[in-house]
Structure formats: C-alpha cells, structure tokens
C-alpha cells in the first residue's frame, strides 16, 4: 500500500531542516535569502519584509534568479509550512543546495506572532487585466508592475528610436513618460517614426506622440517638453525622472546628457543608428568603477562631417525599430533589476548579416567626466 500524503509529508519534514519564525527574523539581517514559495495571489496579501517571491510551481526554473549561490543560506516559507518543506526537499535533493531551511508554521505563524508583514499596494482590476502577461512572470509579478507604474522615464527624441521605445514603454505601464523633441512631424519621418501618422504632418512631435501613447494606454502620464536640450534646461528636466533613454540624432545632445546624467546620478541608456546598423549601451558611471560613461567610449565628438546624419545617409526603417525596442527592454531591465546590465558593454547590431556582438567598454581613469 502506498503511503498517504500526510505520511509522505512527515517523511520529507524528517529529512529537512525546519526553523522557527523567531530565528528567521534574526537570519534576515544576517544575510539569509528568504523566499516565499506561495502563488502570486497569496504573495499579494502580505509577505515577510525583504522576502523574494519564487512560486513553488516555478521553483526549478526560477530559483537561480533569487539564490544563485548553492552554498548560501536559503529559508523558504509558505502559508503553513508544508509547501515550503516540499520545496526545501527539491532544492537539496534535486538542485544541490546545501544550506536550506523551511520556516515552521509558514506566514500564518509569523502573523500570529505579531511580526511585520508587507502588504503590497494592489493593482486595480483594470491594471491586473491590462498587465496580466507581466504579472504572470515570476520575476515581475504585481510588485514589479507596481515599480513600473511608479517609474518616471525621460525619452530624448520622438523619432526613429524614440518611437518604438515609447510605444513599448507606454504599453508596459511606465507611470510617467517625458518626451523631449522640438521638431514637427514631416512626411519623411513616417517611414520609420511609428509614433506618427500622415494626418499629423506639421504637428509637434511631442503632441503627436502623446496622442498615440494615450490611445495605447490612457493610464500613462505623458509630459511633453517641446524644446531642444541645452545647458540651461537639461539639469532641471533630467532631475525630474528616474532614468533617461537617449534617442537623439546629434552628438551635442549625447555628450550633454552624459555629463548631466552623471552629475544627477541618473542611469542613461543610449542608442544610435546608421543605415543598416545600430549601437546600444547603458551608462551609470555614477556608481563608480568599473562602470564607464559615454566619454569613456568616445572622449570627444567627431568632426561635424565625419558621421553622416540620417537625412543625408538614410536609414533602413526597421533597424530603428529593432534598436528602439532593444532600448525599451534595457529600460525595463534597469527599472526592475532584471538580468545583466549593458553597463560597460556596447551592443552592436549588423542587420545585413543578422549579427549581434558586444565589446567591453573600460572605464577611462582620465575621462573628463567620470575619471579621477
């Protein structure tokens, strides 16, 4: 006769280490990784401060994102202590983790003791529906979506790069998007600048962009700056946002943004285009070495006639779409703390050969912006 579920659970608990909630409170401050293995709906009702969320149903595929070192101290908890025991067995027996404990009594006992619980701000019913495909991703969930809704991103340029970046950031639920562009929509823009439409030729690009983004996601706040950035206004505008995405088409703006973002301690994600190629990197030299800034890569602007502009060299429209979309991905990664940052690396795209490759960007100790 096969053992009952209760007997199997008893056997599992006899083979793992269990720990009292009082001890867990102490271990959190000692560097232990506390992981909530409940489902998303349970997590949203309240969780232990500092805990990471990895549902038991995604444990094998997601645990490394929360605890990559198999030797580190990991404490699992659930509602009552049963699912976390099963999860602890999986980590130890199947995945090779060496220092795993399950919290006795789960969060039910934790609450009964009167210990602190974090109750995340709930998404509205409309938000849960709109962003459901984000919420389903364990690395994002409702908590990550709330981060996006609380974020403020400044986009420089509503053109070839800014168009796809703005579309995806707006659809993703960035709470506030700032748009800087002093140009108007021209018919020649429509081959690649997908924020705009034929009936908006002559309209300021920022207003055309606002109309498109509001049509996609009415909940996003759009702040327009129909000006060209310069020394007199850049500091005040940059200071209002959490992160800056540069899709400008001139070197003066790129260097200006680099210097102001460094001083304001703002992450800068910059992209650039040529007819068939693109470049992308993230700059956060304010964190100190080894992170470089844009001037570590290109110390000074090239001569005015050395790099042809789009209006003279042309651009394959879809290349702008690829690079602007990649730029949006890097913005979302930085805001959510996901994956590997492009800081210190330049991503290069060759559309004709369908190749991506990366080169390292060392920090320049003699850089006029971040060196010394």
N, C-alpha and C positions, 0 to 999 in steps of 0.2 A: 504494500500500500504506500502511495506517495505521501510525504509529509504535508501537513496543512500549511497554509500561508503563514499562520502565526508561528508555527514551528520553524519554518524557513527563516522568518524574520528573527526569531530568537537565536538561531544558529549564526546568522550574519552578525548580530549585535555582539555575540560572544567572541567574534574574530576581529572586531574593530575597536578602536579607542573612542570612548564617549567622554564628553566633558560638560561640566555644569555651566549654565549661563553666567554665573558669577565669575568663573575663570575666563570665560570668553571675553567679558568686559575688560579684564586685565590684559589679555593677549592681544586685543585690538591695538592697544598703544605700544605693544612690543613687536609690532611688525607682522603679525599673523594676517593671512589673507582670509577674510570671512566671505563666504559665498552662499547666497540664497538660491536654493535649487527649486523653489516653487515656480508655478506658472505666472505669466505676466499679470493676470487679473489679481492674483494673491499678492504679488510684489507691490502692486499699486495701492493696496490697502494699508501698507505700512511695512517698513523694513528696518533692520538694525543699521544705525549710523555707520557709514563707511563701507557697508557690505557691497559686494559685486553681485550682479544677477546673471546666473547661468542656469536656466531651467534644466531639470533632470533629463528631460526628453532630448536636450541638445548637448548633454554633458560631454560625450566623447568628441564631438566636433568643435566645441566652443571653449573647453576648459583652458586651453593654452593661452587664449586671449586674456584670461583673468589670472592665471597662475602658470607662467611659462617654465618656471624652475621646479622640477620634480622633487627637489630636496627642501623647498621652502615649507613653512608651517601653514597648512590649509585647514580651516574649520568650516564645515558645511552645516547648514541648518535648513529646516523646512517648517511645516506647520506644527507638527507634533514630535518629530524626531525619527519617524520611520523612513520616509523617502531619503532623508539625508544619510541614514545608515546604509541603505542600498547604494546610494551614490558613493559613499566612502569606500565600500567594498569594490566598486567598479574602478575608482581611482587607484586603489592599492593593488588589486589583483590583476586588472586588465591594462592599466595605463602606467604603472610603475612609479606612482607617487609614494614617497617614503614616510611622510610625516602628516598624516591626515586624521582628523577627528570629526565626530558628529556631535552636534550640540543636543544634549538631553532635553526632551520636552519641547523642542522647537521654539518658534517665536511665541507660541501660546504661553509657555512657562516664562519666557523672557518678559512678556507683558504682565503676567501675573505677579512678577517680582517688582513691577513698577519701573523697569528700566526704560530708557529713552527709545522712542520709535520715530523714524522719519516717515511722514505721510506725504508723498509727492502731490503736487498740485495736479488735479485730474484734468485730462483733456476733455473738452466738450464732446457731445455726441457727434457733432459735425466734424470736429477735428479727428476723432477716432476713426471715422469713416474715411475722410479725405487722406489721412496719413497712415492708413492701416497697413500698407505694404512696408512702411518704415517700422512701424510698431512691431510687426511680426519678426523683424530681425533682432535676435537677442542682443547684439552689440549696440543697438539703438534703442528699441523699446520706447515706452512712453517717456522715460526720463530723458533719453537722447532727443526725442522730438520736442520736448519742452525746452531743451537747450537751444535748439534751432529757432523755436518761436521767440525766445528771449534774446536772440542774437541780432547784432546790427552790422551789416556788411556794406562797405563802400565800393562801388564799381566805378572805375575810371574809364569812361568811354562807353557809349551805347551803340557801337559799331559792329565790326566783324567778330571780334572776340567778346565784347560785352553783351551782344545779343544772345548767343546760346548760353553764356554763363548766367545772365539774368533770368532767362526762361526756366532753367533748371533750379536755380536758387529760389526763385519765386514759387515754383511748383513744390519745392521741398519744404516750404514753410519757414524760410528765414523771416523773422518778425519784422525787421526794418531793412529795407534796401535803399541805399543812397546812390543816386546816379549823377555823375558829373560829365557834362558834354555841352559845349557851346555852339554846336553845329545844328543845321536843319537837315531834314530828310531830302536826299537828292535821288533822282531816278537811278543813278549809277550805283547807289547803295544797295538796291533791292536784290541784287544777285547773290548777296551773302549776309546782309544785315537783317536777319529774320525777325527782329522785333517790329519792323516797319512794314508798311503796305503802300500800294500805289496811290490810294486816296489820301495819303498823308504827306505827299511830296510838298515841301515848303514848310511843314510843321517842325517846331523844335524837336530834336530827337528825344530829349528827356520827356516831353509830353506825349509823344508817340509811344515811347517805351512804357510810360505809366499806364496808358490806355490798354496796351497789350497785357501787361502783367496783372492789372486789376481784372481783366477778363478771364485770366487763368486762375487767379487766386485772390478773391476780394478781401481776404483776411490779412494780406501783407500790406504793411505801411510803406509807401513809396515817398521818398524825399528827393526832390529834384534840385540840382544845382546847375543852372544853365550858364555856366561860366567856364573859363579856362583856368586851371590851377596855376598859381604863381606864388612867389614868396610872401605875398601879402595875405593870401587867404588859405593856403594849404594847411597851416598848423591848426586853425580853428575847425576846418572841415574834417580833417583826419581824426582829431581828438574826439569827435562825436561817435565814432564807430569802433567796433571790436577788432575788425580785420579789414584789410584793403586788398582788392583784386585789381591789378593794373592791366587794362586792355588798351592803353594809349598807343598812338602810332608815331610818337616822336620822342627823341632821346632826352630833350629838355625835361619833359614831364617825368620820364622814368627816373632820371637822376634826382629830380626834386622830390619825388615820392620816396625814393630810397632813403634820402637823408632825413626827411621829416618823419617817416615811419620808424627809423632807428631811434630818433630822439624821443618820439612819443611811445616807444616800446609797443609798437603795433606790428603784427605779422603781415608781411607783404607777399602776395602771390602774383608773380608777373608772367605774362605770356607775350610772345612775339611771333610774327608771321613773315614768310617770304612766299613767292608764288606757289611753291609746292611743298614747303617745309614749315615746321613750327618748333618753337622752343618754350620750355616751361620750367619754372623753379619757384621755390619758396624761400623767403629771406626773413630770418629772425635773429639777426646778429646781436640784438639787444640782450639775448640770453648769454652772450659771451662765447669764447672759444668752445668748440671748433666751428660754430655757426658763422658763415660769411655773410656779407651784404652784397648788393649788386655791384658796388665799386670794387669788391674783391675779384669779381669776374671780369668786369670791364672798367678799368680805372678811370678813363676819360671818354667822353663821347667821340665817335669817329668824325672825320671831316664831313661837312654838310652834304657833299655829293658822293660819299663813299657807299652809302646804303640807299638804294632807290626806294622811294615811298610807293605805297600801293597804287596811287593814281598815275604813276609813271611805269611801274614794273608789272602791275596786275596782281591778281591773287585768285587761285582756284577756290571758289566759294566754300566748298565742303571742307577744305583744310581749316578754314576759320571755324567751322562748326566743330571739327574734331578738337582743336586746341581750346576753344572756349568751353566746351563740355568737360574736357580734362581739367581745366582751371576750376570749374564749378566743383568737380569731385575733390580736388585738393582743398578747396574752401571748406567743404563739408567734413572732410577728414580732420582738418585742423580744429574746427569748432567742436567736433565730437570726440577728439582724441583717439582716432582710429588709425591703425596701420602705421606705416613708416613714412615720416615726413620727407618731402623733397628738399628740405634744408640741407645745403651742402652738396647738392647734386643738380645737374642740369639735364632735363629730359629733352631729347631731340627726336623729332618725327620727320621721316622721309616718306612722303606719300607715294612717290613714283615707284619706290621699291618696297613699300609696305613694311618699313622698318622703324622700330623704336630702339634707341640706345641711350645710355646715361653716362655722363662723365662727372668725375668728382670736382667740386669747387673748394679748394683750400681757402682758409681764412688768411688774408694778407696782413701780416703784422704791421706793415707800413701803409695800410689803407687810410686815406684821408678822412673817412667817415668812422670806421669802427676799429681801426688799428690803434696800437699804443696801449 
